[in-house]
Amino acid sequence: MTRVSILGATGYTALELLKILVQHPHVTVSALTTRQDGNPKISSIHPSLTGLIDLRCENLTTEQVGERSDLVFCALPHTASMEAVPQLLDAGCRVVDLSADYRLTDPGVYEQWYGHVHTDPTRLRTAVYGLPEIYGDQIPSADLIANPGCYTSTSILALAPLIQHGLIESDGIVIDAKSGISGAGRTPKLSNLFSECNESVTAYSIGSHRHTPEIEQVLSDVGNCKVQVAFNPHLMPMDRGILCSIYPRLKNSVTAEDLLAVYRTFYAGQPFMRIVDHIPNTKDVAHTNFCDISVRMNRSQLVVFAALDNLIKGASGVAVQNMNLMLGLDQRTGMLPHK
């Protein structure tokens, strides 16, 4: 059995991760960390885990975690991971980092968008971006996986086939993205209070959202060209889920049926990708690791629709896909389609 640990076990993504790991046939959870006092049981923090896992959260050093672990999921805040990851790797652990600290290959771009100097810049170009549908051939041998963001996964998966085949212009791509409130994390914030966000749809971080360079970096790599997007996120009064409506410019006239065929060929054999005839919605992917994609022609304008669960396919589910590939397992191992 592979010993796995989670750094930062109190958040929403850690909860979803544990729901998967406790029934995984090839791993055992060996350590959970938190900065809370008193070593609380994980089931007292996440009551839905009662009867499933009896571990306590501990305020452990990275060295102590390394002694107990073969693979570590790092669910720490941005800038905190870059302090822990080098020590975990030096201890011989393999790491799946769920923060943004290793997603961008250029330390200057990281500093520009995150306002922090990267303290481990040499690993930025060696970390493998953890989107199995795009980089699945590089993940099995990697020691450090940069798990993608939720908005990012939705947008990249929706656009990658079109970019790779040169079917759309590489600039002027408008991404209209809507996410449930859990995407903002579990830390209390005024904007996330029920009375603030209920019965309201709010656009935010227009022109400054940190997922923008991540989307552009991966799509530029996929298409071997410079990709530029206008990413416009919105907060929706729901717990979970992401829906992106994306407006690229076609280079040539093509039918929706032809484009769906391109998607089905591109994602053939990818177990969590569903190219559907209906317009995707968040309800159909909630509590699953699926990403649903479809396209429509609105007069001469192509619209690409993509939906996924931001906590699972957008975070913890893809993290387990990455772990499975790193361990030489089928990426579906331990993954259930529904809660």
ZAMARGU-4260 file (C-alpha; in steps of 0.2 Angstrom, whole numbers, plus 5000, padded with zeros to 4 digits):
<rodrens>
0) 5000/5000/5000 | 5006/5017/4996 | 5006/5029/5011 | 4999/5046/5007 | 4997/5062/5017
5) 4988/5078/5015 | 4996/5095/5020 | 4981/5107/5024 | 4967/5094/5028 | 4954/5106/5033
10) 4948/5114/5017 | 4934/5108/5004 | 4947/5100/4992 | 4954/5090/5006 | 4937/5084/5011
15) 4934/5078/4993 | 4951/5071/4992 | 4948/5060/5008 | 4931/5054/5002 | 4940/5046/4987
20) 4956/5040/4996 | 4947/5031/5010 | 4940/5019/4998 | 4955/5018/4986 | 4962/5000/4985
25) 4980/5004/4984 | 4983/5018/4996 | 4982/5021/5015 | 4981/5039/5022 | 4995/5040/5034
30) 4995/5059/5040 | 4984/5074/5040 | 4991/5091/5044 | 4983/5107/5051 | 4989/5122/5061
35) 4974/5121/5072 | 4978/5117/5091 | 4973/5101/5100 | 4975/5088/5086 | 4957/5088/5081
40) 4950/5072/5073 | 4947/5075/5055 | 4929/5069/5057 | 4926/5084/5069 | 4932/5096/5055
45) 4922/5086/5042 | 4908/5077/5050 | 4904/5068/5034 | 4919/5058/5036 | 4913/5050/5053
50) 4915/5032/5052 | 4926/5032/5037 | 4943/5038/5044 | 4948/5040/5062 | 4964/5050/5060
55) 4968/5066/5069 | 4975/5082/5061 | 4993/5086/5068 | 5004/5101/5067 | 5018/5091/5059
60) 5034/5097/5051 | 5037/5093/5033 | 5051/5081/5039 | 5039/5072/5050 | 5027/5071/5035
65) 5040/5064/5024 | 5045/5050/5036 | 5027/5044/5036 | 5023/5046/5017 | 5027/5040/5000
70) 5016/5053/4991 | 5010/5069/4998 | 4995/5080/4992 | 4999/5098/4996 | 4983/5108/4999
75) 4991/5123/5007 | 4988/5141/5002 | 4998/5149/4987 | 5015/5154/4993 | 5015/5141/5007
80) 5018/5126/4995 | 5034/5132/4988 | 5041/5132/5006 | 5035/5114/5009 | 5037/5106/4992
85) 5057/5106/4991 | 5058/5098/5008 | 5046/5084/5004 | 5055/5080/4988 | 5071/5080/4997
90) 5063/5068/5009 | 5060/5056/4995 | 5041/5059/4993 | 5032/5062/4977 | 5021/5077/4977
95) 5004/5083/4970 | 5003/5101/4973 | 4985/5108/4973 | 4991/5126/4975 | 4996/5138/4961
100) 5014/5138/4966 | 5021/5127/4952 | 5008/5129/4938 | 5017/5144/4929 | 5034/5140/4921
105) 5040/5158/4922 | 5044/5165/4939 | 5042/5183/4933 | 5024/5179/4928 | 5021/5171/4944
110) 5027/5186/4953 | 5017/5198/4942 | 5000/5188/4945 | 5003/5182/4963 | 5013/5197/4970
115) 5026/5186/4978 | 5044/5181/4973 | 5045/5163/4969 | 5057/5155/4981 | 5059/5138/4971
120) 5060/5145/4953 | 5071/5131/4946 | 5057/5118/4949 | 5045/5128/4939 | 5051/5121/4922
125) 5052/5103/4929 | 5035/5102/4937 | 5023/5093/4926 | 5006/5101/4924 | 4993/5089/4930
130) 4980/5088/4917 | 4980/5070/4912 | 4970/5073/4896 | 4984/5084/4890 | 5000/5079/4898
135) 4996/5061/4903 | 5012/5054/4895 | 5023/5065/4907 | 5014/5062/4923 | 5019/5044/4927
140) 5037/5048/4929 | 5035/5064/4938 | 5040/5068/4956 | 5031/5084/4956 | 5014/5087/4949
145) 5006/5105/4948 | 4988/5101/4950 | 4978/5113/4939 | 4965/5126/4944 | 4946/5123/4942
150) 4942/5137/4930 | 4958/5133/4921 | 4954/5114/4918 | 4937/5119/4912 | 4944/5132/4900
155) 4959/5122/4894 | 4949/5106/4891 | 4936/5116/4881 | 4948/5124/4870 | 4963/5112/4868
160) 4956/5102/4853 | 4952/5118/4843 | 4968/5126/4847 | 4979/5110/4843 | 4970/5108/4826
165) 4971/5127/4821 | 4952/5128/4820 | 4951/5145/4829 | 4960/5161/4830 | 4973/5161/4845
170) 4968/5178/4851 | 4951/5187/4855 | 4944/5171/4864 | 4931/5176/4877 | 4928/5165/4892
175) 4912/5168/4901 | 4915/5157/4917 | 4903/5154/4932 | 4907/5145/4948 | 4899/5140/4964
180) 4905/5148/4980 | 4915/5133/4986 | 4928/5139/4973 | 4933/5153/4984 | 4938/5141/4998
185) 4932/5138/5016 | 4940/5153/5024 | 4926/5165/5029 | 4925/5181/5018 | 4912/5195/5018
190) 4908/5192/4999 | 4905/5174/5002 | 4892/5176/5016 | 4875/5169/5012 | 4866/5186/5014
195) 4879/5194/5002 | 4879/5181/4988 | 4862/5173/4988 | 4850/5179/4975 | 4865/5187/4966
200) 4877/5184/4952 | 4893/5194/4953 | 4907/5196/4940 | 4924/5198/4949 | 4943/5200/4945
205) 4940/5205/4927 | 4956/5207/4918 | 4966/5202/4934 | 4961/5184/4938 | 4976/5173/4942
210) 4970/5159/4931 | 4972/5169/4916 | 4991/5166/4913 | 4988/5148/4917 | 4975/5146/4904
215) 4986/5155/4891 | 5002/5146/4895 | 4995/5128/4893 | 4985/5132/4877 | 5000/5141/4870
220) 5010/5125/4873 | 4996/5114/4865 | 4994/5125/4850 | 5013/5130/4848 | 5007/5148/4846
225) 5004/5162/4858 | 4986/5161/4865 | 4977/5176/4872 | 4960/5175/4882 | 4948/5187/4890
230) 4944/5178/4906 | 4928/5184/4914 | 4923/5174/4930 | 4907/5176/4939 | 4901/5170/4957
235) 4885/5160/4957 | 4873/5157/4972 | 4876/5138/4972 | 4888/5127/4982 | 4898/5119/4968
240) 4901/5118/4949 | 4908/5128/4935 | 4900/5132/4918 | 4910/5140/4905 | 4903/5148/4889
245) 4917/5152/4877 | 4917/5162/4862 | 4932/5159/4850 | 4933/5165/4832 | 4933/5151/4819
250) 4946/5152/4805 | 4935/5144/4792 | 4917/5139/4791 | 4913/5122/4799 | 4898/5114/4807
255) 4894/5110/4825 | 4894/5091/4820 | 4911/5092/4813 | 4918/5100/4828 | 4910/5088/4840
260) 4919/5074/4829 | 4935/5083/4832 | 4932/5083/4851 | 4927/5065/4851 | 4943/5060/4842
265) 4954/5071/4853 | 4947/5064/4869 | 4945/5046/4864 | 4950/5034/4878 | 4949/5048/4891
270) 4937/5041/4904 | 4932/5057/4912 | 4928/5067/4896 | 4910/5067/4890 | 4907/5075/4873
275) 4888/5077/4874 | 4875/5083/4861 | 4865/5093/4874 | 4871/5109/4882 | 4881/5104/4898
280) 4875/5110/4915 | 4883/5109/4932 | 4869/5098/4939 | 4874/5084/4928 | 4893/5084/4933
285) 4890/5088/4952 | 4899/5076/4963 | 4908/5067/4949 | 4925/5068/4940 | 4917/5071/4923
290) 4919/5086/4912 | 4905/5088/4899 | 4908/5098/4883 | 4897/5103/4868 | 4897/5116/4855
295) 4884/5126/4846 | 4884/5138/4832 | 4874/5155/4836 | 4873/5162/4818 | 4891/5163/4813
300) 4898/5163/4831 | 4905/5147/4839 | 4900/5144/4857 | 4909/5131/4867 | 4901/5125/4883
305) 4910/5115/4897 | 4905/5110/4914 | 4913/5101/4929 | 4913/5100/4947 | 4926/5113/4954
310) 4930/5102/4969 | 4932/5086/4960 | 4937/5087/4942 | 4943/5104/4946 | 4954/5099/4961
315) 4953/5083/4971 | 4947/5071/4957 | 4960/5076/4945 | 4973/5075/4959 | 4969/5057/4961
320) 4970/5054/4943 | 4987/5061/4944 | 4992/5050/4959 | 4985/5035/4950 | 4996/5038/4934
325) 5011/5041/4946 | 5008/5024/4954 | 5006/5015/4937 | 4987/5012/4940 | 4972/5015/4929
330) 4968/5033/4932 | 4950/5028/4936 | 4956/5017/4951 | 4946/5022/4967 | 4936/5035/4958
335) 4917/5034/4959 | 4906/5044/4947 | 4894/5049/4961 | 4895/5054/4979
</rodrens>
